[in-house]
Structure formats: structure tokens, C-alpha cells
Amino acid sequence: MLSYGGREADASEREAAVGFVSRFSDRPETLRFPEVAVLEKDGYGRVMVLIRVLHEDGLEEPLLVAFKEIRPDGGYTAGPKSILRVRESSFYAGLEHHKTRNSWDCPPDAEPRFDA
């Protein structure tokens, strides 16, 4: 059962999430990923993934990753604010915050108009 709903990530989504998170580890071969779930997709192709990282010392770390896109071959595009460590006690607030940080449901080429 998934912690916060969504659906189990397919092979390409799992490969993207595991590959992205592993890039930030000094010892990626020691990491385990007991849960990789796709929580939401927006109308512009962004994908919100929850990934639980189990470190070799037993520490489990839940992360939200907002991808700009995930390609069928497991390749991906992610922005500079695409990863967020979340707390179980404030998961949904963290999810909404992360969506805002990553311009969820906004067109990728949108430019603000401040003169209106």
C-alpha cells in the first residue's frame, strides 16, 4: 500500500526518480527505495513523485521530486528546486509548497505581467 495514495511508478518513472536521487549520494549503491509513487501529473507534463530512500544505516528519508518531464526511456528534466525532504507530520503542506515552488499547473513559458 502506498503511503499517500497515487500509484506505483512505472519502470521509466522509477528509473528517473532513483537515478535523480542517486546522483546526490556519495555511495548510491548502498541506497534502497522501498516506495516510488507518482502522486500527480499536471496539464503541462510535470510529474510529482514521492520516493522513500532507505540508507544503509537504517535512516529512511521521504522525498518529493517534481520533474518537468519524464521520458519513456527513463530520461528526465528537473529544475533547480525539484527536490524536497518532507516530514510525515506536515506532508500535505509540504506537497502544496513544493507544487508552488515548481510552478505547478502554470504554462512553462508564462511570463508575469506586473503592469496590469
Jmol script that loads the backbone (N, CA, C; Angstrom):
load data "model"
ATOM      1  N   MET A   1       0.833  -1.178   0.000  1.00  0.00           N
ATOM      2  CA  MET A   1       0.000   0.000   0.000  1.00  0.00           C
ATOM      3  C   MET A   1       0.881   1.246   0.000  1.00  0.00           C
ATOM      4  N   LEU A   2       0.510   2.219  -0.806  1.00  0.00           N
ATOM      5  CA  LEU A   2       1.276   3.454  -0.911  1.00  0.00           C
ATOM      6  C   LEU A   2       0.934   4.393   0.243  1.00  0.00           C
ATOM      7  N   SER A   3       1.922   5.096   0.733  1.00  0.00           N
ATOM      8  CA  SER A   3       1.760   5.953   1.913  1.00  0.00           C
ATOM      9  C   SER A   3       0.751   7.076   1.726  1.00  0.00           C
ATOM     10  N   TYR A   4       0.777   7.726   0.582  1.00  0.00           N
ATOM     11  CA  TYR A   4      -0.063   8.906   0.368  1.00  0.00           C
ATOM     12  C   TYR A   4      -0.895   8.806  -0.898  1.00  0.00           C
ATOM     13  N   GLY A   5      -1.254   7.609  -1.288  1.00  0.00           N
ATOM     14  CA  GLY A   5      -2.073   7.442  -2.478  1.00  0.00           C
ATOM     15  C   GLY A   5      -1.247   7.526  -3.742  1.00  0.00           C
ATOM     16  N   GLY A   6      -1.880   7.969  -4.802  1.00  0.00           N
ATOM     17  CA  GLY A   6      -1.214   7.981  -6.093  1.00  0.00           C
ATOM     18  C   GLY A   6      -1.174   6.579  -6.655  1.00  0.00           C
ATOM     19  N   ARG A   7      -0.150   6.294  -7.407  1.00  0.00           N
ATOM     20  CA  ARG A   7       0.012   4.965  -7.991  1.00  0.00           C
ATOM     21  C   ARG A   7       1.486   4.594  -7.993  1.00  0.00           C
ATOM     22  N   GLU A   8       1.741   3.314  -8.047  1.00  0.00           N
ATOM     23  CA  GLU A   8       3.115   2.821  -8.133  1.00  0.00           C
ATOM     24  C   GLU A   8       3.729   3.348  -9.430  1.00  0.00           C
ATOM     25  N   ALA A   9       4.945   3.835  -9.355  1.00  0.00           N
ATOM     26  CA  ALA A   9       5.637   4.354 -10.532  1.00  0.00           C
ATOM     27  C   ALA A   9       5.894   3.227 -11.530  1.00  0.00           C
ATOM     28  N   ASP A  10       5.752   3.530 -12.823  1.00  0.00           N
ATOM     29  CA  ASP A  10       6.105   2.534 -13.832  1.00  0.00           C
ATOM     30  C   ASP A  10       7.629   2.498 -13.971  1.00  0.00           C
ATOM     31  N   ALA A  11       8.127   1.650 -14.835  1.00  0.00           N
ATOM     32  CA  ALA A  11       9.581   1.434 -14.947  1.00  0.00           C
ATOM     33  C   ALA A  11      10.341   2.718 -15.281  1.00  0.00           C
ATOM     34  N   SER A  12       9.848   3.502 -16.233  1.00  0.00           N
ATOM     35  CA  SER A  12      10.576   4.722 -16.617  1.00  0.00           C
ATOM     36  C   SER A  12      10.518   5.779 -15.513  1.00  0.00           C
ATOM     37  N   GLU A  13       9.394   5.894 -14.839  1.00  0.00           N
ATOM     38  CA  GLU A  13       9.270   6.855 -13.741  1.00  0.00           C
ATOM     39  C   GLU A  13      10.162   6.455 -12.568  1.00  0.00           C
ATOM     40  N   ARG A  14      10.198   5.171 -12.278  1.00  0.00           N
ATOM     41  CA  ARG A  14      11.052   4.675 -11.196  1.00  0.00           C
ATOM     42  C   ARG A  14      12.525   4.914 -11.534  1.00  0.00           C
ATOM     43  N   GLU A  15      12.907   4.616 -12.775  1.00  0.00           N
ATOM     44  CA  GLU A  15      14.291   4.822 -13.201  1.00  0.00           C
ATOM     45  C   GLU A  15      14.688   6.292 -13.076  1.00  0.00           C
ATOM     46  N   ALA A  16      13.797   7.196 -13.478  1.00  0.00           N
ATOM     47  CA  ALA A  16      14.088   8.630 -13.383  1.00  0.00           C
ATOM     48  C   ALA A  16      14.260   9.049 -11.924  1.00  0.00           C
ATOM     49  N   ALA A  17      13.334   8.645 -11.064  1.00  0.00           N
ATOM     50  CA  ALA A  17      13.387   9.058  -9.658  1.00  0.00           C
ATOM     51  C   ALA A  17      14.615   8.492  -8.946  1.00  0.00           C
ATOM     52  N   VAL A  18      14.872   7.207  -9.135  1.00  0.00           N
ATOM     53  CA  VAL A  18      16.029   6.573  -8.494  1.00  0.00           C
ATOM     54  C   VAL A  18      17.329   7.174  -9.027  1.00  0.00           C
ATOM     55  N   GLY A  19      17.400   7.366 -10.327  1.00  0.00           N
ATOM     56  CA  GLY A  19      18.597   7.953 -10.930  1.00  0.00           C
ATOM     57  C   GLY A  19      18.859   9.366 -10.443  1.00  0.00           C
ATOM     58  N   PHE A  20      17.792  10.163 -10.352  1.00  0.00           N
ATOM     59  CA  PHE A  20      17.940  11.546  -9.904  1.00  0.00           C
ATOM     60  C   PHE A  20      18.427  11.615  -8.458  1.00  0.00           C
ATOM     61  N   VAL A  21      17.772  10.878  -7.571  1.00  0.00           N
ATOM     62  CA  VAL A  21      18.157  10.902  -6.156  1.00  0.00           C
ATOM     63  C   VAL A  21      19.556  10.316  -5.957  1.00  0.00           C
ATOM     64  N   SER A  22      19.885   9.278  -6.678  1.00  0.00           N
ATOM     65  CA  SER A  22      21.198   8.628  -6.540  1.00  0.00           C
ATOM     66  C   SER A  22      22.346   9.553  -6.915  1.00  0.00           C
ATOM     67  N   ARG A  23      22.105  10.504  -7.791  1.00  0.00           N
ATOM     68  CA  ARG A  23      23.149  11.444  -8.201  1.00  0.00           C
ATOM     69  C   ARG A  23      23.694  12.263  -7.043  1.00  0.00           C
ATOM     70  N   PHE A  24      22.902  12.408  -5.979  1.00  0.00           N
ATOM     71  CA  PHE A  24      23.297  13.237  -4.846  1.00  0.00           C
ATOM     72  C   PHE A  24      23.963  12.444  -3.727  1.00  0.00           C
ATOM     73  N   SER A  25      24.196  11.173  -3.940  1.00  0.00           N
ATOM     74  CA  SER A  25      24.787  10.324  -2.905  1.00  0.00           C
ATOM     75  C   SER A  25      26.243   9.997  -3.233  1.00  0.00           C
ATOM     76  N   ASP A  26      27.063   9.950  -2.192  1.00  0.00           N
ATOM     77  CA  ASP A  26      28.454   9.520  -2.370  1.00  0.00           C
ATOM     78  C   ASP A  26      28.533   8.017  -2.612  1.00  0.00           C
ATOM     79  N   ARG A  27      27.541   7.295  -2.101  1.00  0.00           N
ATOM     80  CA  ARG A  27      27.518   5.841  -2.236  1.00  0.00           C
ATOM     81  C   ARG A  27      26.134   5.368  -2.689  1.00  0.00           C
ATOM     82  N   PRO A  28      25.783   5.648  -3.944  1.00  0.00           N
ATOM     83  CA  PRO A  28      24.434   5.311  -4.415  1.00  0.00           C
ATOM     84  C   PRO A  28      24.126   3.809  -4.379  1.00  0.00           C
ATOM     85  N   GLU A  29      25.149   2.982  -4.437  1.00  0.00           N
ATOM     86  CA  GLU A  29      24.923   1.534  -4.423  1.00  0.00           C
ATOM     87  C   GLU A  29      24.385   1.035  -3.084  1.00  0.00           C
ATOM     88  N   THR A  30      24.494   1.846  -2.032  1.00  0.00           N
ATOM     89  CA  THR A  30      24.011   1.444  -0.710  1.00  0.00           C
ATOM     90  C   THR A  30      22.560   1.858  -0.456  1.00  0.00           C
ATOM     91  N   LEU A  31      21.976   2.649  -1.344  1.00  0.00           N
ATOM     92  CA  LEU A  31      20.613   3.134  -1.158  1.00  0.00           C
ATOM     93  C   LEU A  31      19.593   2.100  -1.606  1.00  0.00           C
ATOM     94  N   ARG A  32      18.466   2.074  -0.913  1.00  0.00           N
ATOM     95  CA  ARG A  32      17.328   1.240  -1.294  1.00  0.00           C
ATOM     96  C   ARG A  32      16.115   2.161  -1.405  1.00  0.00           C
ATOM     97  N   PHE A  33      15.154   1.757  -2.218  1.00  0.00           N
ATOM     98  CA  PHE A  33      13.991   2.593  -2.487  1.00  0.00           C
ATOM     99  C   PHE A  33      12.712   1.783  -2.311  1.00  0.00           C
ATOM    100  N   PRO A  34      12.225   1.681  -1.054  1.00  0.00           N
ATOM    101  CA  PRO A  34      11.062   0.837  -0.787  1.00  0.00           C
ATOM    102  C   PRO A  34       9.749   1.359  -1.378  1.00  0.00           C
ATOM    103  N   GLU A  35       9.695   2.646  -1.693  1.00  0.00           N
ATOM    104  CA  GLU A  35       8.467   3.203  -2.279  1.00  0.00           C
ATOM    105  C   GLU A  35       8.820   4.276  -3.292  1.00  0.00           C
ATOM    106  N   VAL A  36       8.264   4.128  -4.487  1.00  0.00           N
ATOM    107  CA  VAL A  36       8.348   5.158  -5.514  1.00  0.00           C
ATOM    108  C   VAL A  36       6.930   5.285  -6.073  1.00  0.00           C
ATOM    109  N   ALA A  37       6.279   6.397  -5.768  1.00  0.00           N
ATOM    110  CA  ALA A  37       4.881   6.586  -6.151  1.00  0.00           C
ATOM    111  C   ALA A  37       4.700   7.882  -6.922  1.00  0.00           C
ATOM    112  N   VAL A  38       3.926   7.818  -7.982  1.00  0.00           N
ATOM    113  CA  VAL A  38       3.541   9.020  -8.714  1.00  0.00           C
ATOM    114  C   VAL A  38       2.289   9.558  -8.035  1.00  0.00           C
ATOM    115  N   LEU A  39       2.399  10.756  -7.486  1.00  0.00           N
ATOM    116  CA  LEU A  39       1.278  11.355  -6.766  1.00  0.00           C
ATOM    117  C   LEU A  39       0.349  12.121  -7.695  1.00  0.00           C
ATOM    118  N   GLU A  40       0.932  12.896  -8.605  1.00  0.00           N
ATOM    119  CA  GLU A  40       0.130  13.725  -9.502  1.00  0.00           C
ATOM    120  C   GLU A  40       0.904  14.042 -10.770  1.00  0.00           C
ATOM    121  N   LYS A  41       0.144  14.396 -11.804  1.00  0.00           N
ATOM    122  CA  LYS A  41       0.696  14.969 -13.031  1.00  0.00           C
ATOM    123  C   LYS A  41      -0.114  16.220 -13.320  1.00  0.00           C
ATOM    124  N   ASP A  42       0.556  17.249 -13.833  1.00  0.00           N
ATOM    125  CA  ASP A  42      -0.213  18.434 -14.200  1.00  0.00           C
ATOM    126  C   ASP A  42      -0.450  18.440 -15.708  1.00  0.00           C
ATOM    127  N   GLY A  43      -1.176  19.418 -16.158  1.00  0.00           N
ATOM    128  CA  GLY A  43      -1.542  19.502 -17.565  1.00  0.00           C
ATOM    129  C   GLY A  43      -0.398  19.849 -18.505  1.00  0.00           C
ATOM    130  N   TYR A  44       0.768  20.139 -17.963  1.00  0.00           N
ATOM    131  CA  TYR A  44       1.913  20.527 -18.782  1.00  0.00           C
ATOM    132  C   TYR A  44       3.018  19.477 -18.750  1.00  0.00           C
ATOM    133  N   GLY A  45       2.714  18.303 -18.245  1.00  0.00           N
ATOM    134  CA  GLY A  45       3.682  17.208 -18.263  1.00  0.00           C
ATOM    135  C   GLY A  45       4.531  17.063 -17.018  1.00  0.00           C
ATOM    136  N   ARG A  46       4.377  17.939 -16.035  1.00  0.00           N
ATOM    137  CA  ARG A  46       5.142  17.793 -14.800  1.00  0.00           C
ATOM    138  C   ARG A  46       4.634  16.573 -14.028  1.00  0.00           C
ATOM    139  N   VAL A  47       5.552  15.934 -13.304  1.00  0.00           N
ATOM    140  CA  VAL A  47       5.222  14.729 -12.554  1.00  0.00           C
ATOM    141  C   VAL A  47       5.743  14.877 -11.130  1.00  0.00           C
ATOM    142  N   MET A  48       4.859  14.687 -10.143  1.00  0.00           N
ATOM    143  CA  MET A  48       5.241  14.748  -8.734  1.00  0.00           C
ATOM    144  C   MET A  48       5.388  13.323  -8.216  1.00  0.00           C
ATOM    145  N   VAL A  49       6.583  13.017  -7.715  1.00  0.00           N
ATOM    146  CA  VAL A  49       6.905  11.667  -7.261  1.00  0.00           C
ATOM    147  C   VAL A  49       7.300  11.702  -5.786  1.00  0.00           C
ATOM    148  N   LEU A  50       6.769  10.757  -5.024  1.00  0.00           N
ATOM    149  CA  LEU A  50       7.236  10.516  -3.662  1.00  0.00           C
ATOM    150  C   LEU A  50       8.193   9.337  -3.736  1.00  0.00           C
ATOM    151  N   ILE A  51       9.394   9.513  -3.210  1.00  0.00           N
ATOM    152  CA  ILE A  51      10.370   8.426  -3.184  1.00  0.00           C
ATOM    153  C   ILE A  51      10.903   8.303  -1.759  1.00  0.00           C
ATOM    154  N   ARG A  52      10.811   7.111  -1.227  1.00  0.00           N
ATOM    155  CA  ARG A  52      11.375   6.835   0.104  1.00  0.00           C
ATOM    156  C   ARG A  52      12.767   6.253  -0.098  1.00  0.00           C
ATOM    157  N   VAL A  53      13.738   6.888   0.516  1.00  0.00           N
ATOM    158  CA  VAL A  53      15.130   6.464   0.408  1.00  0.00           C
ATOM    159  C   VAL A  53      15.520   5.802   1.725  1.00  0.00           C
ATOM    160  N   LEU A  54      15.966   4.572   1.653  1.00  0.00           N
ATOM    161  CA  LEU A  54      16.430   3.846   2.827  1.00  0.00           C
ATOM    162  C   LEU A  54      17.954   3.785   2.745  1.00  0.00           C
ATOM    163  N   HIS A  55      18.609   4.438   3.719  1.00  0.00           N
ATOM    164  CA  HIS A  55      20.065   4.479   3.756  1.00  0.00           C
ATOM    165  C   HIS A  55      20.592   3.229   4.459  1.00  0.00           C
ATOM    166  N   GLU A  56      21.851   2.914   4.257  1.00  0.00           N
ATOM    167  CA  GLU A  56      22.424   1.697   4.832  1.00  0.00           C
ATOM    168  C   GLU A  56      22.426   1.699   6.355  1.00  0.00           C
ATOM    169  N   ASP A  57      22.384   2.873   6.975  1.00  0.00           N
ATOM    170  CA  ASP A  57      22.345   2.951   8.436  1.00  0.00           C
ATOM    171  C   ASP A  57      20.930   2.798   8.996  1.00  0.00           C
ATOM    172  N   GLY A  58      19.951   2.566   8.118  1.00  0.00           N
ATOM    173  CA  GLY A  58      18.570   2.356   8.539  1.00  0.00           C
ATOM    174  C   GLY A  58      17.706   3.606   8.513  1.00  0.00           C
ATOM    175  N   LEU A  59      18.302   4.763   8.276  1.00  0.00           N
ATOM    176  CA  LEU A  59      17.548   6.006   8.188  1.00  0.00           C
ATOM    177  C   LEU A  59      16.682   5.984   6.935  1.00  0.00           C
ATOM    178  N   GLU A  60      15.405   6.280   7.098  1.00  0.00           N
ATOM    179  CA  GLU A  60      14.511   6.378   5.946  1.00  0.00           C
ATOM    180  C   GLU A  60      14.146   7.834   5.734  1.00  0.00           C
ATOM    181  N   GLU A  61      14.246   8.273   4.494  1.00  0.00           N
ATOM    182  CA  GLU A  61      14.062   9.680   4.158  1.00  0.00           C
ATOM    183  C   GLU A  61      13.021   9.811   3.042  1.00  0.00           C
ATOM    184  N   PRO A  62      11.851  10.400   3.335  1.00  0.00           N
ATOM    185  CA  PRO A  62      10.869  10.616   2.273  1.00  0.00           C
ATOM    186  C   PRO A  62      11.172  11.911   1.517  1.00  0.00           C
ATOM    187  N   LEU A  63      11.181  11.829   0.206  1.00  0.00           N
ATOM    188  CA  LEU A  63      11.467  12.987  -0.634  1.00  0.00           C
ATOM    189  C   LEU A  63      10.358  13.175  -1.657  1.00  0.00           C
ATOM    190  N   LEU A  64      10.071  14.421  -1.974  1.00  0.00           N
ATOM    191  CA  LEU A  64       9.210  14.747  -3.098  1.00  0.00           C
ATOM    192  C   LEU A  64      10.101  15.233  -4.223  1.00  0.00           C
ATOM    193  N   VAL A  65       9.862  14.724  -5.418  1.00  0.00           N
ATOM    194  CA  VAL A  65      10.614  15.168  -6.585  1.00  0.00           C
ATOM    195  C   VAL A  65       9.616  15.629  -7.635  1.00  0.00           C
ATOM    196  N   ALA A  66       9.775  16.868  -8.089  1.00  0.00           N
ATOM    197  CA  ALA A  66       8.922  17.428  -9.139  1.00  0.00           C
ATOM    198  C   ALA A  66       9.731  17.438 -10.434  1.00  0.00           C
ATOM    199  N   PHE A  67       9.366  16.577 -11.345  1.00  0.00           N
ATOM    200  CA  PHE A  67      10.028  16.524 -12.647  1.00  0.00           C
ATOM    201  C   PHE A  67       9.278  17.409 -13.633  1.00  0.00           C
ATOM    202  N   LYS A  68      10.014  18.099 -14.487  1.00  0.00           N
ATOM    203  CA  LYS A  68       9.380  18.858 -15.565  1.00  0.00           C
ATOM    204  C   LYS A  68       8.854  17.899 -16.621  1.00  0.00           C
ATOM    205  N   GLU A  69       9.564  16.798 -16.800  1.00  0.00           N
ATOM    206  CA  GLU A  69       9.114  15.736 -17.708  1.00  0.00           C
ATOM    207  C   GLU A  69       9.865  14.458 -17.388  1.00  0.00           C
ATOM    208  N   ILE A  70       9.220  13.343 -17.683  1.00  0.00           N
ATOM    209  CA  ILE A  70       9.867  12.034 -17.622  1.00  0.00           C
ATOM    210  C   ILE A  70       9.604  11.376 -18.966  1.00  0.00           C
ATOM    211  N   ARG A  71      10.675  11.001 -19.639  1.00  0.00           N
ATOM    212  CA  ARG A  71      10.550  10.380 -20.951  1.00  0.00           C
ATOM    213  C   ARG A  71      10.409   8.863 -20.822  1.00  0.00           C
ATOM    214  N   PRO A  72       9.855   8.209 -21.827  1.00  0.00           N
ATOM    215  CA  PRO A  72       9.653   6.753 -21.782  1.00  0.00           C
ATOM    216  C   PRO A  72      10.931   5.937 -21.569  1.00  0.00           C
ATOM    217  N   ASP A  73      12.084   6.507 -21.921  1.00  0.00           N
ATOM    218  CA  ASP A  73      13.350   5.782 -21.744  1.00  0.00           C
ATOM    219  C   ASP A  73      13.942   5.977 -20.341  1.00  0.00           C
ATOM    220  N   GLY A  74      13.224   6.685 -19.461  1.00  0.00           N
ATOM    221  CA  GLY A  74      13.716   6.935 -18.110  1.00  0.00           C
ATOM    222  C   GLY A  74      14.487   8.236 -17.980  1.00  0.00           C
ATOM    223  N   GLY A  75      14.702   8.914 -19.091  1.00  0.00           N
ATOM    224  CA  GLY A  75      15.347  10.219 -19.047  1.00  0.00           C
ATOM    225  C   GLY A  75      14.383  11.236 -18.454  1.00  0.00           C
ATOM    226  N   TYR A  76      14.893  12.346 -17.993  1.00  0.00           N
ATOM    227  CA  TYR A  76      14.037  13.320 -17.329  1.00  0.00           C
ATOM    228  C   TYR A  76      14.618  14.711 -17.435  1.00  0.00           C
ATOM    229  N   THR A  77      13.776  15.688 -17.137  1.00  0.00           N
ATOM    230  CA  THR A  77      14.190  17.064 -16.963  1.00  0.00           C
ATOM    231  C   THR A  77      13.695  17.492 -15.600  1.00  0.00           C
ATOM    232  N   ALA A  78      14.589  18.095 -14.822  1.00  0.00           N
ATOM    233  CA  ALA A  78      14.235  18.559 -13.484  1.00  0.00           C
ATOM    234  C   ALA A  78      14.867  19.930 -13.266  1.00  0.00           C
ATOM    235  N   GLY A  79      14.180  20.768 -12.527  1.00  0.00           N
ATOM    236  CA  GLY A  79      14.673  22.118 -12.279  1.00  0.00           C
ATOM    237  C   GLY A  79      15.483  22.209 -10.997  1.00  0.00           C
ATOM    238  N   PRO A  80      15.990  23.401 -10.688  1.00  0.00           N
ATOM    239  CA  PRO A  80      16.845  23.592  -9.512  1.00  0.00           C
ATOM    240  C   PRO A  80      16.122  23.433  -8.176  1.00  0.00           C
ATOM    241  N   LYS A  81      14.799  23.507  -8.176  1.00  0.00           N
ATOM    242  CA  LYS A  81      14.031  23.373  -6.932  1.00  0.00           C
ATOM    243  C   LYS A  81      13.189  22.093  -6.959  1.00  0.00           C
ATOM    244  N   SER A  82      13.678  21.065  -7.609  1.00  0.00           N
ATOM    245  CA  SER A  82      12.839  19.891  -7.852  1.00  0.00           C
ATOM    246  C   SER A  82      12.799  18.880  -6.724  1.00  0.00           C
ATOM    247  N   ILE A  83      13.622  19.005  -5.707  1.00  0.00           N
ATOM    248  CA  ILE A  83      13.651  18.000  -4.641  1.00  0.00           C
ATOM    249  C   ILE A  83      13.371  18.659  -3.289  1.00  0.00           C
ATOM    250  N   LEU A  84      12.580  17.959  -2.469  1.00  0.00           N
ATOM    251  CA  LEU A  84      12.213  18.478  -1.161  1.00  0.00           C
ATOM    252  C   LEU A  84      12.084  17.327  -0.179  1.00  0.00           C
ATOM    253  N   ARG A  85      12.781  17.419   0.950  1.00  0.00           N
ATOM    254  CA  ARG A  85      12.615  16.440   2.034  1.00  0.00           C
ATOM    255  C   ARG A  85      11.336  16.811   2.769  1.00  0.00           C
ATOM    256  N   VAL A  86      10.483  15.829   3.004  1.00  0.00           N
ATOM    257  CA  VAL A  86       9.203  16.108   3.665  1.00  0.00           C
ATOM    258  C   VAL A  86       9.126  15.411   5.013  1.00  0.00           C
ATOM    259  N   ARG A  87       8.338  16.006   5.887  1.00  0.00           N
ATOM    260  CA  ARG A  87       8.071  15.414   7.202  1.00  0.00           C
ATOM    261  C   ARG A  87       6.707  14.740   7.143  1.00  0.00           C
ATOM    262  N   GLU A  88       6.608  13.598   7.783  1.00  0.00           N
ATOM    263  CA  GLU A  88       5.352  12.872   7.807  1.00  0.00           C
ATOM    264  C   GLU A  88       4.241  13.737   8.413  1.00  0.00           C
ATOM    265  N   SER A  89       4.555  14.517   9.442  1.00  0.00           N
ATOM    266  CA  SER A  89       3.545  15.299  10.152  1.00  0.00           C
ATOM    267  C   SER A  89       2.991  16.468   9.333  1.00  0.00           C
ATOM    268  N   SER A  90       3.717  16.904   8.323  1.00  0.00           N
ATOM    269  CA  SER A  90       3.251  18.029   7.504  1.00  0.00           C
ATOM    270  C   SER A  90       3.374  17.704   6.015  1.00  0.00           C
ATOM    271  N   PHE A  91       3.098  16.465   5.675  1.00  0.00           N
ATOM    272  CA  PHE A  91       3.289  16.022   4.296  1.00  0.00           C
ATOM    273  C   PHE A  91       2.476  16.857   3.306  1.00  0.00           C
ATOM    274  N   TYR A  92       1.184  17.026   3.562  1.00  0.00           N
ATOM    275  CA  TYR A  92       0.328  17.704   2.584  1.00  0.00           C
ATOM    276  C   TYR A  92       0.673  19.182   2.450  1.00  0.00           C
ATOM    277  N   ALA A  93       1.071  19.824   3.533  1.00  0.00           N
ATOM    278  CA  ALA A  93       1.533  21.210   3.439  1.00  0.00           C
ATOM    279  C   ALA A  93       2.815  21.268   2.610  1.00  0.00           C
ATOM    280  N   GLY A  94       3.705  20.296   2.806  1.00  0.00           N
ATOM    281  CA  GLY A  94       4.937  20.230   2.021  1.00  0.00           C
ATOM    282  C   GLY A  94       4.658  20.001   0.547  1.00  0.00           C
ATOM    283  N   LEU A  95       3.683  19.157   0.263  1.00  0.00           N
ATOM    284  CA  LEU A  95       3.307  18.887  -1.129  1.00  0.00           C
ATOM    285  C   LEU A  95       2.812  20.160  -1.807  1.00  0.00           C
ATOM    286  N   GLU A  96       1.930  20.895  -1.148  1.00  0.00           N
ATOM    287  CA  GLU A  96       1.417  22.132  -1.740  1.00  0.00           C
ATOM    288  C   GLU A  96       2.525  23.174  -1.907  1.00  0.00           C
ATOM    289  N   HIS A  97       3.399  23.270  -0.931  1.00  0.00           N
ATOM    290  CA  HIS A  97       4.541  24.189  -1.019  1.00  0.00           C
ATOM    291  C   HIS A  97       5.429  23.825  -2.213  1.00  0.00           C
ATOM    292  N   HIS A  98       5.684  22.542  -2.374  1.00  0.00           N
ATOM    293  CA  HIS A  98       6.554  22.086  -3.463  1.00  0.00           C
ATOM    294  C   HIS A  98       5.918  22.332  -4.823  1.00  0.00           C
ATOM    295  N   LYS A  99       4.618  22.177  -4.908  1.00  0.00           N
ATOM    296  CA  LYS A  99       3.922  22.468  -6.164  1.00  0.00           C
ATOM    297  C   LYS A  99       4.068  23.948  -6.521  1.00  0.00           C
ATOM    298  N   THR A 100       3.917  24.810  -5.539  1.00  0.00           N
ATOM    299  CA  THR A 100       4.068  26.247  -5.777  1.00  0.00           C
ATOM    300  C   THR A 100       5.490  26.573  -6.224  1.00  0.00           C
ATOM    301  N   ARG A 101       6.479  25.999  -5.553  1.00  0.00           N
ATOM    302  CA  ARG A 101       7.893  26.236  -5.909  1.00  0.00           C
ATOM    303  C   ARG A 101       8.211  25.836  -7.346  1.00  0.00           C
ATOM    304  N   ASN A 102       7.466  24.849  -7.849  1.00  0.00           N
ATOM    305  CA  ASN A 102       7.749  24.315  -9.181  1.00  0.00           C
ATOM    306  C   ASN A 102       6.702  24.715 -10.219  1.00  0.00           C
ATOM    307  N   SER A 103       5.982  25.796  -9.968  1.00  0.00           N
ATOM    308  CA  SER A 103       5.019  26.380 -10.918  1.00  0.00           C
ATOM    309  C   SER A 103       4.005  25.360 -11.434  1.00  0.00           C
ATOM    310  N   TRP A 104       3.494  24.561 -10.520  1.00  0.00           N
ATOM    311  CA  TRP A 104       2.543  23.505 -10.865  1.00  0.00           C
ATOM    312  C   TRP A 104       1.330  24.103 -11.559  1.00  0.00           C
ATOM    313  N   ASP A 105       0.909  23.489 -12.653  1.00  0.00           N
ATOM    314  CA  ASP A 105      -0.250  23.897 -13.461  1.00  0.00           C
ATOM    315  C   ASP A 105      -0.088  25.253 -14.136  1.00  0.00           C
ATOM    316  N   CYS A 106       1.116  25.772 -14.214  1.00  0.00           N
ATOM    317  CA  CYS A 106       1.376  27.010 -14.944  1.00  0.00           C
ATOM    318  C   CYS A 106       2.078  26.671 -16.251  1.00  0.00           C
ATOM    319  N   PRO A 107       1.739  27.356 -17.324  1.00  0.00           N
ATOM    320  CA  PRO A 107       2.441  27.099 -18.582  1.00  0.00           C
ATOM    321  C   PRO A 107       3.937  27.341 -18.423  1.00  0.00           C
ATOM    322  N   PRO A 108       4.764  26.484 -19.023  1.00  0.00           N
ATOM    323  CA  PRO A 108       6.222  26.626 -18.861  1.00  0.00           C
ATOM    324  C   PRO A 108       6.778  27.934 -19.404  1.00  0.00           C
ATOM    325  N   ASP A 109       6.113  28.527 -20.370  1.00  0.00           N
ATOM    326  CA  ASP A 109       6.637  29.756 -20.966  1.00  0.00           C
ATOM    327  C   ASP A 109       5.893  31.000 -20.475  1.00  0.00           C
ATOM    328  N   ALA A 110       5.140  30.873 -19.396  1.00  0.00           N
ATOM    329  CA  ALA A 110       4.372  32.000 -18.872  1.00  0.00           C
ATOM    330  C   ALA A 110       5.311  33.077 -18.332  1.00  0.00           C
ATOM    331  N   GLU A 111       4.960  34.317 -18.609  1.00  0.00           N
ATOM    332  CA  GLU A 111       5.718  35.448 -18.083  1.00  0.00           C
ATOM    333  C   GLU A 111       4.764  36.340 -17.317  1.00  0.00           C
ATOM    334  N   PRO A 112       5.110  36.711 -16.111  1.00  0.00           N
ATOM    335  CA  PRO A 112       4.191  37.557 -15.331  1.00  0.00           C
ATOM    336  C   PRO A 112       4.071  38.959 -15.923  1.00  0.00           C
ATOM    337  N   ARG A 113       2.882  39.542 -15.772  1.00  0.00           N
ATOM    338  CA  ARG A 113       2.655  40.940 -16.188  1.00  0.00           C
ATOM    339  C   ARG A 113       2.427  41.751 -14.934  1.00  0.00           C
ATOM    340  N   PHE A 114       3.339  42.628 -14.624  1.00  0.00           N
ATOM    341  CA  PHE A 114       3.236  43.428 -13.420  1.00  0.00           C
ATOM    342  C   PHE A 114       2.607  44.799 -13.668  1.00  0.00           C
ATOM    343  N   ASP A 115       2.379  45.160 -14.925  1.00  0.00           N
ATOM    344  CA  ASP A 115       1.850  46.474 -15.244  1.00  0.00           C
ATOM    345  C   ASP A 115       0.319  46.482 -15.243  1.00  0.00           C
ATOM    346  N   ALA A 116      -0.323  45.350 -15.022  1.00  0.00           N
ATOM    347  CA  ALA A 116      -1.785  45.289 -15.096  1.00  0.00           C
ATOM    348  C   ALA A 116      -2.446  45.830 -13.856  1.00  0.00           C
TER     349      ALA A 116
END
end "model"
wireframe off; spacefill off
backbone 0.3
color backbone group
